[in-house]
């Protein structure tokens, strides 16, 4: 895959958008969590890119960018904590969110 030209904030925004859409709906509480982590401009820019990608493209971009930014175990733990915060933003942690969290944990361990 080609090099992804994201900043760390853009990567975080993309990953959190990916997670927010695990249950096929993205609500205002989830958007607010993402915007608390990155600025609104970054959110809007990455949201537009995210809407045009399928799941496979998204995973490929995430993994390539994590490698480019040299994410290590501590960085991954912070990222997973942010994802958990996002999942609990709407007061529910549904089965789709649980499955995605488990999948991302496994995937991120391959770095």
Secondary structure, DSSP 4 states (H G I P E B T S, - for coil): -PPP---HHHHHHHHHHHHHGGGS---HHHHHHHHHHS-HHHHHHHHHHHHT--HHHHHHHHHHHHHHTT--HHHHHHHHHHHHHHHHTTS---HHHHHHHHHHHHHHTT-
